[in-house]
Amino acid sequence: MAEVIVIGAGISGLTAAYLLHAGGRDVVVFDQGDAPGGRLRSERIDGFLMEYGANSIMIPAPAVETLIAQLALDPEKVTRNAAARCRYLVRGGRMRGLPSQPCRFLLSDFFSLPGRLRMLMEPFVPAQHDDETVTGFVRRRFGRELLDYVADPLVAGLLAGDPEQLSVDAAFPRLKQLERCAGSVIGGIIKSRFRHGARSAAGDPGRRVMSSFRLGMETLPRALAQHLAGRIFLGHCVEAVDHKAGGGYRVKVRHGSVAQWAAADSIIVALPAYAAAAVLCGFDRSIAGALAEIRHPPLAVVFLGYRASVIAHRLDGVGVLAPAVEKRSALGMLFSSTLFAERAPPGHVALTAFVGGARQPQLALLEPDELHDLVHGEVQQLLGGRAPPLMARTHCWRHGLPQPGLDHAQRLGGIAVCATEHAGLFLTGNYFSGVSTAACIQQAFDTAQQVTQYLASRPARGRLVA
């Protein structure tokens, strides 16, 4: 018997299921994959550690810290190495470091003198409260140079997206909030720094740090799955959702050649938007249609391992991002073995590159050998690579990250209105409040709370039926 069926065993579905189960609710999770975690997958290969999805999580974040503490994962947690202190961008065909402090950033010779003067005019630009594209927002407030050489590569690195297509409210809500509340992004950041200094003096750490786990990001979903042992059914594909006679829901689940119906009081659809659309297309065409409209351009992850002696660059940073105007083949690279310990054997380095996305979707679909050669070419040109990699692995996500356009808020609002017609049906995932692992976990916390409140309002229990 089950009160809740969760469709999808990614970090969103597992977190929601874990919280409900820990609260005494009967939960089952169905996922068509062969391992829990969805895109949070880590693999140890000849001493190298490859991440197929997210490489880190930002801490502190209330929901994340709560989850880590409950799962007793604090001893497994690792934070960014001090050696990963620089952030590099490509300009003029070579890598250049960019300061992170606001004043040094604005005065850096990375930018031209006219570009710096234009950025310093930002506090005098009138605020605009309506949503706009990332391109429109950044160009209006800071000028073209910062758009081309900072905003564009940042969008590519975080979302594999195109700033001309993305909503600034959805992609960078903090920036728009600073404009709305302080009238200026620069002014808002300065005020925030002063407040952060006051909090630090009072003992509040405040500032977030890139973190992971000793054995990789997969540690988190594996721990969740262990707590849900016997409640997760892998290799079980949910093909349809329907209302159940007498109230509640039922789902059609296929395992191999056998299809069965399972019933419950409540259902959480914790799938990527395109997959959720396929499951719900026969249940609610309005919800399914809205979900299907969210674009997910393909994205390839290319992991290369080298002897440290064959890389000329000191790799003293998080990684390097490439602006579109530089016409590079990769969106960027993480210096994985610098970022966290034990990502490569002694005397070796590991790099993770990202290819495709909204900028060059066709490149993500190249054959693995072609992708290896493409990224190795970038390593040669940007990092001074003098020999081929000792190890190379590629994974292509044919549906990459969701791209929230200007109509994203309206679309989510329409989905929410339609969902109110189906009491007990809930949706969660990376297309709601952000693609980061922390955002997905927070969204799952909120969803679990909503489900708990719904179940508390009705005494009936669902049950698993053949």
ChimeraX attribute file (.defattr): number of C-alpha atoms within 10 A of each C-alpha:
attribute: neighborCount
match mode: 1-to-1
recipient: residues
	/A:1	14
	/A:2	19
	/A:3	21
	/A:4	31
	/A:5	29
	/A:6	25
	/A:7	27
	/A:8	33
	/A:9	29
	/A:10	23
	/A:11	29
	/A:12	32
	/A:13	32
	/A:14	30
	/A:15	25
	/A:16	28
	/A:17	34
	/A:18	23
	/A:19	20
	/A:20	21
	/A:21	18
	/A:22	14
	/A:23	11
	/A:24	10
	/A:25	16
	/A:26	19
	/A:27	24
	/A:28	24
	/A:29	24
	/A:30	21
	/A:31	25
	/A:32	19
	/A:33	16
	/A:34	11
	/A:35	17
	/A:36	26
	/A:37	27
	/A:38	23
	/A:39	17
	/A:40	21
	/A:41	22
	/A:42	19
	/A:43	15
	/A:44	13
	/A:45	14
	/A:46	11
	/A:47	14
	/A:48	23
	/A:49	23
	/A:50	29
	/A:51	24
	/A:52	24
	/A:53	19
	/A:54	17
	/A:55	23
	/A:56	22
	/A:57	20
	/A:58	18
	/A:59	18
	/A:60	17
	/A:61	17
	/A:62	11
	/A:63	19
	/A:64	20
	/A:65	16
	/A:66	12
	/A:67	19
	/A:68	17
	/A:69	12
	/A:70	12
	/A:71	14
	/A:72	11
	/A:73	15
	/A:74	12
	/A:75	10
	/A:76	14
	/A:77	15
	/A:78	17
	/A:79	18
	/A:80	17
	/A:81	17
	/A:82	12
	/A:83	14
	/A:84	18
	/A:85	17
	/A:86	17
	/A:87	17
	/A:88	21
	/A:89	22
	/A:90	22
	/A:91	17
	/A:92	9
	/A:93	13
	/A:94	13
	/A:95	18
	/A:96	14
	/A:97	16
	/A:98	18
	/A:99	16
	/A:100	12
	/A:101	8
	/A:102	13
	/A:103	11
	/A:104	11
	/A:105	14
	/A:106	21
	/A:107	17
	/A:108	15
	/A:109	12
	/A:110	17
	/A:111	18
	/A:112	12
	/A:113	12
	/A:114	11
	/A:115	18
	/A:116	20
	/A:117	15
	/A:118	17
	/A:119	22
	/A:120	16
	/A:121	13
	/A:122	19
	/A:123	18
	/A:124	10
	/A:125	14
	/A:126	12
	/A:127	18
	/A:128	14
	/A:129	12
	/A:130	8
	/A:131	17
	/A:132	20
	/A:133	21
	/A:134	28
	/A:135	21
	/A:136	19
	/A:137	21
	/A:138	24
	/A:139	17
	/A:140	16
	/A:141	25
	/A:142	22
	/A:143	22
	/A:144	18
	/A:145	18
	/A:146	19
	/A:147	22
	/A:148	20
	/A:149	21
	/A:150	18
	/A:151	20
	/A:152	24
	/A:153	26
	/A:154	22
	/A:155	20
	/A:156	25
	/A:157	21
	/A:158	12
	/A:159	22
	/A:160	29
	/A:161	28
	/A:162	23
	/A:163	28
	/A:164	16
	/A:165	17
	/A:166	24
	/A:167	24
	/A:168	24
	/A:169	22
	/A:170	24
	/A:171	23
	/A:172	14
	/A:173	14
	/A:174	14
	/A:175	19
	/A:176	25
	/A:177	16
	/A:178	18
	/A:179	21
	/A:180	16
	/A:181	12
	/A:182	16
	/A:183	20
	/A:184	22
	/A:185	23
	/A:186	23
	/A:187	15
	/A:188	19
	/A:189	15
	/A:190	14
	/A:191	13
	/A:192	13
	/A:193	14
	/A:194	11
	/A:195	13
	/A:196	16
	/A:197	16
	/A:198	12
	/A:199	14
	/A:200	13
	/A:201	10
	/A:202	9
	/A:203	9
	/A:204	11
	/A:205	12
	/A:206	14
	/A:207	14
	/A:208	11
	/A:209	14
	/A:210	17
	/A:211	20
	/A:212	24
	/A:213	21
	/A:214	17
	/A:215	19
	/A:216	25
	/A:217	27
	/A:218	24
	/A:219	20
	/A:220	23
	/A:221	24
	/A:222	18
	/A:223	17
	/A:224	24
	/A:225	23
	/A:226	14
	/A:227	17
	/A:228	18
	/A:229	10
	/A:230	10
	/A:231	19
	/A:232	23
	/A:233	20
	/A:234	17
	/A:235	16
	/A:236	22
	/A:237	20
	/A:238	22
	/A:239	16
	/A:240	17
	/A:241	23
	/A:242	16
	/A:243	16
	/A:244	15
	/A:245	8
	/A:246	6
	/A:247	16
	/A:248	23
	/A:249	25
	/A:250	25
	/A:251	22
	/A:252	18
	/A:253	23
	/A:254	18
	/A:255	14
	/A:256	9
	/A:257	5
	/A:258	8
	/A:259	15
	/A:260	14
	/A:261	18
	/A:262	22
	/A:263	27
	/A:264	28
	/A:265	26
	/A:266	26
	/A:267	26
	/A:268	24
	/A:269	23
	/A:270	27
	/A:271	26
	/A:272	25
	/A:273	27
	/A:274	19
	/A:275	17
	/A:276	21
	/A:277	24
	/A:278	19
	/A:279	22
	/A:280	20
	/A:281	19
	/A:282	13
	/A:283	15
	/A:284	17
	/A:285	14
	/A:286	16
	/A:287	21
	/A:288	21
	/A:289	17
	/A:290	18
	/A:291	23
	/A:292	18
	/A:293	14
	/A:294	21
	/A:295	17
	/A:296	23
	/A:297	22
	/A:298	22
	/A:299	26
	/A:300	26
	/A:301	23
	/A:302	27
	/A:303	26
	/A:304	24
	/A:305	27
	/A:306	23
	/A:307	20
	/A:308	18
	/A:309	13
	/A:310	17
	/A:311	19
	/A:312	14
	/A:313	14
	/A:314	11
	/A:315	24
	/A:316	17
	/A:317	20
	/A:318	23
	/A:319	22
	/A:320	24
	/A:321	28
	/A:322	28
	/A:323	24
	/A:324	19
	/A:325	13
	/A:326	14
	/A:327	10
	/A:328	17
	/A:329	19
	/A:330	28
	/A:331	26
	/A:332	25
	/A:333	24
	/A:334	21
	/A:335	20
	/A:336	29
	/A:337	24
	/A:338	25
	/A:339	28
	/A:340	25
	/A:341	17
	/A:342	18
	/A:343	26
	/A:344	25
	/A:345	18
	/A:346	12
	/A:347	9
	/A:348	18
	/A:349	24
	/A:350	26
	/A:351	25
	/A:352	24
	/A:353	27
	/A:354	26
	/A:355	30
	/A:356	26
	/A:357	29
	/A:358	22
	/A:359	18
	/A:360	20
	/A:361	19
	/A:362	14
	/A:363	19
	/A:364	26
	/A:365	18
	/A:366	16
	/A:367	11
	/A:368	17
	/A:369	11
	/A:370	12
	/A:371	26
	/A:372	21
	/A:373	14
	/A:374	18
	/A:375	24
	/A:376	22
	/A:377	17
	/A:378	18
	/A:379	23
	/A:380	16
	/A:381	14
	/A:382	17
	/A:383	19
	/A:384	15
	/A:385	21
	/A:386	16
	/A:387	14
	/A:388	18
	/A:389	20
	/A:390	11
	/A:391	15
	/A:392	22
	/A:393	17
	/A:394	21
	/A:395	17
	/A:396	20
	/A:397	20
	/A:398	15
	/A:399	17
	/A:400	23
	/A:401	25
	/A:402	21
	/A:403	26
	/A:404	26
	/A:405	24
	/A:406	19
	/A:407	14
	/A:408	20
	/A:409	16
	/A:410	12
	/A:411	19
	/A:412	16
	/A:413	12
	/A:414	14
	/A:415	18
	/A:416	14
	/A:417	12
	/A:418	14
	/A:419	17
	/A:420	11
	/A:421	10
	/A:422	14
	/A:423	14
	/A:424	20
	/A:425	21
	/A:426	19
	/A:427	23
	/A:428	26
	/A:429	25
	/A:430	22
	/A:431	21
	/A:432	18
	/A:433	17
	/A:434	21
	/A:435	18
	/A:436	15
	/A:437	21
	/A:438	23
	/A:439	22
	/A:440	25
	/A:441	25
	/A:442	21
	/A:443	23
	/A:444	28
	/A:445	22
	/A:446	15
	/A:447	25
	/A:448	24
	/A:449	15
	/A:450	14
	/A:451	21
	/A:452	18
	/A:453	11
	/A:454	16
	/A:455	18
	/A:456	10
	/A:457	9
	/A:458	9
	/A:459	9
	/A:460	13
	/A:461	17
	/A:462	22
	/A:463	19
	/A:464	17
	/A:465	12
	/A:466	10
